[in-house]
Amino acid sequence: MSASLPESDSPLLTALGADALAPPHALPRVRPLFVTIYALALFGVWMAINLPATVTVALRVAEIDPAGKTTTYSIVAGIGTLAALLANPFFGQLSDRTRSRLGRRRPWIMVGLIGTAAGAAVIGFSDSIGLLIVGWVVMQAFINACIAAMLAIVADRVPENQQGIIGALSGTAASASTVVGVFFIQAFPTSILAQIGLPVVTALIFGAALVLIFKDDKPAPGERERFGFKEFFGSYYVNPRKSPDFTWFLGALFLVSIGFGVVMTYSVYFLQDQLHVSDDDLTNVLFVSLLLTGVLALVCAPLAGWLTDKIGRRKPSMIAAALLVAAGIALIVTAGSVEQFFIGMSLAAGVGAGIVYGVYIAFAVATLSDQRTVARDLGIVNIAFTLPFSIVPFAAPLILGIGGGSPNYVLLYIVGGAISLCSIPPSSRSAPRADRIHNTLGTMK
């Protein structure tokens, strides 16, 4: 469905403001300086949250509670990610409604960065699991306020013919953040404060630059709307009848994310308990693993975004990602060496995840139907993308305990790969109508 702009004398258009409902292809092209600052800001934000989510928090839990690290980490990771899931669409809804003179995105970028720094400080100085959980919840909540506002800029400010590659910058930035982040771990192997603090400082610097350069951020248009309990809980609901394409996309994204969610969440413990990597070698092995997957995802994300723009299809990229995640998991669970583990991680968390990173924002924007709720809807996309990181830690102990004895990581990984394959539709009829690239933002029914 192609985007169409309502007639200029439309009462609804007059009430909301023409700029608010302008289709993306009517927007002016964004300049290279803005693209660069936007990419760097995303890079800083993703590094601030991805590094602790994949490595730092797990290492901190192992230091505080070495005997019960698996169960304790499941609780910490699950609670933190649950906080992120609730925060993202909620803050997105607030951003969509914000009428500040600074605009509707910039205030929440600033609030999110400040809150993230506070949460990181609590984690860095924590000496108990309880305090660690508090810091992780604060950090997850506020970083997602920042993410919701930043991602909405793609729909607010970027024309349709630039959305594929610029949307892919989010995935590219996430991949690059992991690559650079591992150097912090390598440089400060025993300092949790440095490992978690330096990425946050990077996010603060580049985030502030984005706030300064994004001067045309506009307040929310129209009259101030009611925001009560109904609207709050509505932040987390999508009507499949009104948004069938968007609903299909959310389901596919959720399922494929479970696979590399398992891989990325339990890689530290898999190396320790399944491949018996010593504590002395663990940091170096993690460094190589994260470097490989990060570089591959860094290359694959923009390439995938560019290819989908060229071929005009996005569904094949999601299918390819699911197959690669499953293939990578198959190699990991049969690994008898660290080298085979690296290959499996490269396919699942490198190439497979990189493809998803590169297309999911552009795919989401193409299936949205209301410009007025962009940040809220992209927050729901983030739920589909990150919910596996909450479900996996909570559900994993049940699977890990099957068979008795040592944790059953093989079964856990197999289940993750099988669920990823379920994202592949049984026939082309299951594909969304928005599979071919036609942005629907601005369309009025």
C-alpha positions as CSV (number, residue, x, y, z in Angstrom):
1,M,0.0,0.0,0.0
2,S,1.5,3.3,-1.0
3,A,1.5,6.3,1.3
4,S,-0.9,9.1,0.6
5,L,-1.3,12.5,2.1
6,P,-4.8,13.7,3.1
7,E,-6.2,16.7,1.3
8,S,-5.1,20.0,2.9
9,D,-8.6,20.9,3.9
10,S,-9.1,17.7,5.9
11,P,-10.4,18.5,9.4
12,L,-8.2,15.8,10.9
13,L,-5.2,17.0,9.0
14,T,-5.8,20.5,10.2
15,A,-6.2,19.4,13.8
16,L,-3.0,17.2,13.8
17,G,-0.8,19.4,11.6
18,A,0.4,18.7,8.1
19,D,4.0,17.9,9.1
20,A,2.9,15.3,11.6
21,L,1.1,13.2,8.9
22,A,3.4,13.9,5.9
23,P,4.4,10.7,4.3
24,P,8.1,9.7,4.6
25,H,8.8,10.3,0.9
26,A,7.8,13.9,1.3
27,L,10.4,14.6,3.9
28,P,13.7,16.2,2.9
29,R,16.8,14.0,2.8
30,V,18.8,13.9,5.9
31,R,22.4,15.2,5.5
32,P,25.5,13.1,6.1
33,L,26.4,15.0,9.4
34,F,23.0,14.2,10.9
35,V,23.3,10.5,9.8
36,T,26.8,10.3,11.3
37,I,25.8,11.8,14.7
38,Y,22.6,9.7,14.8
39,A,24.7,6.5,14.1
40,L,27.2,7.5,16.8
41,A,24.4,8.2,19.3
42,L,22.9,4.8,18.7
43,F,26.3,3.2,18.9
44,G,26.8,4.7,22.4
45,V,23.4,3.8,23.7
46,W,23.6,0.2,22.4
47,M,27.0,-0.3,23.9
48,A,25.9,1.1,27.2
49,I,23.2,-1.7,27.4
50,N,24.5,-4.5,25.3
51,L,27.8,-5.0,27.0
52,P,26.3,-5.5,30.5
53,A,23.4,-7.5,29.1
54,T,25.8,-10.0,27.4
55,V,28.9,-10.1,29.6
56,T,29.3,-7.6,32.4
57,V,26.3,-8.4,34.5
58,A,26.9,-12.2,34.2
59,L,30.5,-11.7,35.3
60,R,29.3,-9.5,38.3
61,V,26.8,-12.2,39.3
62,A,29.5,-14.9,39.1
63,E,31.7,-12.7,41.5
64,I,29.0,-12.1,44.0
65,D,27.3,-15.6,43.9
66,P,29.7,-18.1,42.3
67,A,27.9,-21.2,43.6
68,G,24.4,-20.2,42.4
69,K,25.4,-18.1,39.4
70,T,23.1,-19.8,36.9
71,T,19.9,-19.4,38.9
72,T,20.8,-16.0,40.2
73,Y,21.8,-14.7,36.8
74,S,18.4,-16.0,35.4
75,I,16.6,-13.9,38.0
76,V,18.7,-10.7,37.5
77,A,18.6,-10.9,33.7
78,G,14.9,-11.7,33.7
79,I,13.9,-8.9,36.0
80,G,16.0,-6.4,34.2
81,T,14.7,-7.3,30.8
82,L,11.2,-7.3,32.0
83,A,11.7,-3.7,33.2
84,A,13.0,-2.8,29.7
85,L,10.0,-4.4,28.1
86,L,7.6,-2.4,30.2
87,A,9.5,0.8,29.9
88,N,10.0,1.0,26.1
89,P,6.4,1.4,24.8
90,F,5.5,3.3,28.0
91,F,8.1,5.9,27.4
92,G,7.4,5.8,23.7
93,Q,3.8,6.7,24.4
94,L,4.9,9.6,26.6
95,S,7.3,10.7,23.8
96,D,4.5,10.6,21.2
97,R,2.4,12.9,23.5
98,T,5.2,15.3,24.6
99,R,4.7,19.0,23.8
100,S,7.9,20.4,25.1
101,R,9.5,23.4,23.4
102,L,12.5,21.1,22.9
103,G,10.3,18.7,20.8
104,R,8.9,15.3,21.7
105,R,12.1,13.1,21.3
106,R,14.9,15.2,22.6
107,P,13.6,15.5,26.2
108,W,13.3,11.7,26.6
109,I,16.8,11.2,25.1
110,M,18.2,13.4,27.8
111,V,16.1,11.8,30.6
112,G,17.0,8.4,29.4
113,L,20.8,9.1,29.4
114,I,20.8,10.6,32.9
115,G,18.8,7.7,34.3
116,T,21.1,5.2,32.6
117,A,24.2,6.8,34.1
118,A,22.6,6.5,37.6
119,G,21.7,2.8,37.1
120,A,25.2,2.1,35.9
121,A,26.7,3.7,39.0
122,V,24.6,1.5,41.2
123,I,25.7,-1.6,39.4
124,G,29.4,-0.6,39.5
125,F,29.4,-0.1,43.3
126,S,27.0,-3.0,44.1
127,D,28.2,-5.6,46.6
128,S,25.0,-7.6,46.8
129,I,22.5,-9.2,44.4
130,G,19.7,-7.0,45.6
131,L,21.6,-3.8,44.9
132,L,22.7,-5.2,41.5
133,I,19.1,-5.9,40.6
134,V,18.1,-2.3,41.6
135,G,20.8,-0.8,39.4
136,W,20.0,-3.1,36.5
137,V,16.3,-2.3,36.6
138,V,17.0,1.5,36.6
139,M,19.5,1.2,33.8
140,Q,17.2,-1.0,31.7
141,A,14.2,1.3,32.2
142,F,15.9,4.6,31.3
143,I,18.0,3.3,28.5
144,N,14.8,2.2,26.8
145,A,13.3,5.6,27.2
146,C,16.3,6.8,25.2
147,I,16.0,4.0,22.6
148,A,12.3,4.6,22.1
149,A,12.8,8.3,21.3
150,M,15.9,7.7,19.1
151,L,14.3,5.0,16.9
152,A,11.2,7.1,16.3
153,I,13.4,9.7,14.6
154,V,13.6,7.3,11.6
155,A,9.9,7.7,11.0
156,D,9.8,11.4,12.1
157,R,12.6,12.8,10.1
158,V,13.9,10.3,7.5
159,P,12.3,10.0,4.0
160,E,11.3,6.6,2.7
161,N,14.1,6.3,0.2
162,Q,16.6,6.6,3.1
163,Q,14.8,4.5,5.8
164,G,16.3,1.1,4.8
165,I,19.9,2.1,5.2
166,I,19.4,4.5,8.1
167,G,17.1,2.0,9.9
168,A,19.9,-0.5,9.5
169,L,22.2,1.9,11.4
170,S,20.5,0.8,14.6
171,G,21.6,-2.8,14.0
172,T,25.0,-1.7,12.7
173,A,25.5,0.5,15.8
174,A,24.5,-2.4,18.0
175,S,27.1,-4.7,16.3
176,A,29.8,-2.1,16.4
177,S,29.1,-1.4,20.1
178,T,29.8,-5.0,20.9
179,V,33.0,-5.0,18.9
180,V,34.3,-1.9,20.7
181,G,32.9,-2.9,24.0
182,V,34.9,-6.1,24.2
183,F,38.0,-3.9,24.2
184,F,36.9,-2.4,27.4
185,I,36.6,-5.9,28.9
186,Q,40.0,-6.7,27.6
187,A,41.6,-3.5,28.9
188,F,39.9,-3.7,32.3
189,P,39.3,-7.4,33.0
190,T,38.9,-6.9,36.7
191,S,37.2,-3.5,36.9
192,I,33.4,-3.8,36.6
193,L,33.1,-0.1,37.2
194,A,35.2,0.6,34.1
195,Q,33.5,-2.1,32.0
196,I,30.1,-0.6,32.6
197,G,31.0,3.1,33.1
198,L,33.0,3.8,30.0
199,P,30.3,2.7,27.6
200,V,27.8,4.9,29.4
201,V,30.2,7.9,29.1
202,T,30.3,7.2,25.4
203,A,26.5,7.2,25.2
204,L,26.3,10.5,27.1
205,I,28.8,12.2,24.8
206,F,27.2,11.1,21.5
207,G,23.6,11.4,22.8
208,A,24.2,15.0,23.8
209,A,25.5,15.6,20.3
210,L,22.3,14.2,18.8
211,V,20.2,16.4,21.0
212,L,22.1,19.5,19.9
213,I,22.0,18.7,16.2
214,F,18.3,17.6,16.1
215,K,17.0,21.1,16.2
216,D,13.9,20.5,14.0
217,D,12.4,18.1,16.6
218,K,8.7,19.1,16.8
219,P,6.3,18.9,19.8
220,A,3.4,16.4,19.5
221,P,0.6,18.0,17.3
222,G,-3.0,18.4,18.1
223,E,-4.8,18.8,21.4
224,R,-3.4,17.2,24.6
225,E,-5.0,13.7,24.9
226,R,-6.0,11.9,28.1
227,F,-3.5,9.5,29.5
228,G,-4.9,7.2,32.2
229,F,-4.9,3.5,33.0
230,K,-6.6,2.5,29.8
231,E,-4.0,4.4,27.7
232,F,-1.2,3.0,29.8
233,F,-2.2,-0.6,29.3
234,G,-3.0,0.2,25.7
235,S,0.7,0.9,25.2
236,Y,1.3,-2.9,25.1
237,Y,-1.5,-4.0,22.8
238,V,-1.7,-4.2,19.0
239,N,-5.0,-5.0,17.3
240,P,-4.3,-7.8,14.8
241,R,-7.4,-7.0,12.8
242,K,-6.3,-3.4,12.3
243,S,-2.6,-4.1,11.8
244,P,-2.3,-7.6,10.4
245,D,1.1,-6.9,8.7
246,F,2.5,-5.4,11.8
247,T,1.3,-8.3,13.9
248,W,2.8,-10.9,11.6
249,F,6.1,-9.1,11.7
250,L,6.1,-8.9,15.5
251,G,5.6,-12.7,15.7
252,A,8.4,-13.5,13.3
253,L,10.8,-11.1,15.0
254,F,10.0,-12.6,18.5
255,L,10.5,-16.2,17.4
256,V,13.8,-15.7,15.6
257,S,15.1,-13.6,18.5
258,I,14.6,-16.5,20.9
259,G,17.3,-18.5,19.1
260,F,20.1,-15.9,19.3
261,G,18.7,-14.8,22.7
262,V,19.6,-18.3,24.0
263,V,23.0,-18.2,22.3
264,M,23.9,-14.7,23.6
265,T,22.5,-15.0,27.1
266,Y,24.2,-18.3,28.1
267,S,27.5,-18.1,26.1
268,V,29.5,-17.4,29.3
269,Y,28.2,-20.4,31.2
270,F,28.3,-22.7,28.1
271,L,32.0,-22.0,27.8
272,Q,32.6,-22.6,31.5
273,D,30.5,-25.6,32.1
274,Q,30.1,-27.4,28.7
275,L,33.5,-26.7,27.0
276,H,35.3,-26.4,30.4
277,V,37.2,-23.2,29.5
278,S,39.3,-22.2,32.5
279,D,38.8,-18.9,34.3
280,D,42.2,-17.7,33.1
281,D,41.2,-18.2,29.5
282,L,37.6,-17.2,29.7
283,T,38.1,-13.5,29.1
284,N,40.2,-14.1,26.0
285,V,37.7,-16.6,24.6
286,L,34.9,-14.2,25.2
287,F,36.9,-11.4,23.6
288,V,37.4,-13.5,20.4
289,S,33.8,-14.7,20.3
290,L,32.3,-11.2,20.7
291,L,34.8,-9.7,18.3
292,L,33.9,-12.3,15.6
293,T,30.1,-12.0,16.1
294,G,30.3,-8.2,16.3
295,V,32.3,-7.7,13.2
296,L,30.1,-10.1,11.2
297,A,26.9,-8.4,12.4
298,L,28.5,-5.1,11.7
299,V,29.1,-6.0,8.1
300,C,25.8,-7.9,7.6
301,A,23.4,-5.4,9.1
302,P,23.9,-2.5,6.6
303,L,24.3,-5.0,3.8
304,A,21.0,-6.6,4.6
305,G,19.3,-3.2,4.8
306,W,20.7,-2.2,1.5
307,L,19.7,-5.5,-0.2
308,T,16.1,-5.3,1.0
309,D,15.9,-1.8,-0.5
310,K,17.3,-3.1,-3.8
311,I,15.2,-6.2,-4.2
312,G,12.1,-4.7,-2.7
313,R,11.4,-7.6,-0.4
314,R,12.0,-8.2,3.4
315,K,10.5,-11.6,4.1
316,P,13.5,-13.5,2.5
317,S,15.9,-11.8,4.9
318,M,13.9,-13.0,8.0
319,I,13.8,-16.5,6.6
320,A,17.5,-16.5,6.0
321,A,18.1,-15.2,9.5
322,A,16.1,-18.0,11.1
323,L,18.0,-20.7,9.1
324,L,21.4,-19.2,10.0
325,V,20.5,-19.0,13.7
326,A,19.4,-22.7,13.7
327,A,22.5,-23.8,11.8
328,G,24.8,-21.9,14.2
329,I,23.1,-23.5,17.2
330,A,23.6,-27.0,15.6
331,L,27.3,-26.3,15.4
332,I,27.5,-25.0,19.0
333,V,25.7,-28.0,20.6
334,T,27.9,-30.4,18.7
335,A,31.1,-28.5,19.5
336,G,34.0,-30.3,21.0
337,S,36.3,-27.4,20.7
338,V,36.3,-23.7,21.1
339,E,37.0,-23.2,17.4
340,Q,33.7,-24.9,16.4
341,F,32.0,-22.8,19.1
342,F,33.3,-19.7,17.4
343,I,31.9,-20.9,14.0
344,G,28.5,-21.6,15.4
345,M,28.4,-18.2,17.3
346,S,29.5,-16.5,14.0
347,L,26.5,-17.9,12.1
348,A,23.9,-17.5,14.9
349,A,24.9,-14.3,16.7
350,G,27.0,-12.8,13.9
351,V,25.4,-13.3,10.4
352,G,21.9,-14.3,11.5
353,A,21.5,-11.7,14.2
354,G,23.2,-9.1,11.9
355,I,20.5,-9.7,9.2
356,V,17.8,-9.1,11.8
357,Y,19.5,-6.0,13.1
358,G,19.7,-4.6,9.5
359,V,16.1,-5.0,8.5
360,Y,13.8,-5.0,11.5
361,I,13.4,-1.2,11.9
362,A,12.7,-0.6,8.2
363,F,10.4,-3.6,8.2
364,A,8.6,-2.3,11.3
365,V,8.2,1.2,9.9
366,A,6.8,-0.2,6.6
367,T,4.0,-2.0,8.5
368,L,3.0,0.9,10.8
369,S,-0.2,2.7,9.9
370,D,-0.3,5.7,12.3
371,Q,2.3,8.4,12.4
372,R,1.0,9.7,15.8
373,T,2.0,6.5,17.7
374,V,5.4,5.8,16.1
375,A,7.5,5.7,19.3
376,R,4.8,3.6,21.1
377,D,4.6,1.1,18.2
378,L,8.4,0.9,17.8
379,G,8.5,0.2,21.6
380,I,6.3,-2.8,21.0
381,V,8.7,-3.9,18.3
382,N,11.4,-3.6,20.9
383,I,9.4,-5.9,23.1
384,A,9.2,-8.5,20.4
385,F,13.0,-8.1,19.9
386,T,14.0,-8.2,23.5
387,L,11.3,-10.3,25.2
388,P,13.2,-13.5,24.6
389,F,16.0,-12.1,26.8
390,S,13.4,-12.0,29.6
391,I,11.7,-15.3,28.8
392,V,14.9,-17.3,28.3
393,P,16.4,-16.6,31.7
394,F,13.1,-17.5,33.4
395,A,12.4,-20.6,31.4
396,A,16.0,-21.8,31.0
397,P,16.3,-23.4,34.5
398,L,13.4,-25.7,33.7
399,I,15.2,-27.0,30.6
400,L,18.7,-26.9,32.1
401,G,17.4,-29.2,34.9
402,I,16.1,-31.9,32.5
403,G,18.2,-35.1,32.8
404,G,19.7,-34.3,36.2
405,G,23.3,-33.8,36.9
406,S,25.0,-30.8,35.2
407,P,23.0,-28.2,33.4
408,N,21.6,-29.4,30.1
409,Y,22.9,-26.7,27.8
410,V,22.5,-28.9,24.7
411,L,18.8,-29.2,25.1
412,L,18.4,-25.5,25.9
413,Y,20.2,-24.6,22.7
414,I,18.2,-27.1,20.6
415,V,14.9,-25.7,21.8
416,G,16.1,-22.2,21.0
417,G,17.0,-23.2,17.4
418,A,13.7,-25.0,16.9
419,I,11.7,-22.0,18.0
420,S,13.6,-19.8,15.6
421,L,12.7,-22.0,12.7
422,C,9.0,-21.6,13.7
423,S,9.3,-18.0,12.5
424,I,9.4,-19.2,8.9
425,P,5.9,-19.1,7.4
426,P,4.6,-22.3,5.9
427,S,3.7,-20.7,2.6
428,S,3.9,-17.3,0.8
429,R,0.3,-16.7,1.8
430,S,1.5,-16.3,5.3
431,A,3.7,-13.3,4.4
432,P,2.5,-9.8,5.2
433,R,1.0,-7.7,2.5
434,A,3.7,-5.2,3.3
435,D,6.4,-7.7,2.3
436,R,7.0,-5.6,-0.8
437,I,8.4,-2.2,0.3
438,H,5.6,0.3,0.4
439,N,5.6,2.5,3.5
440,T,2.1,3.0,4.9
441,L,2.9,5.9,7.3
442,G,0.7,8.8,6.6
443,T,-2.1,6.7,5.0
444,M,-5.5,7.6,6.2
445,K,-8.5,5.3,6.1
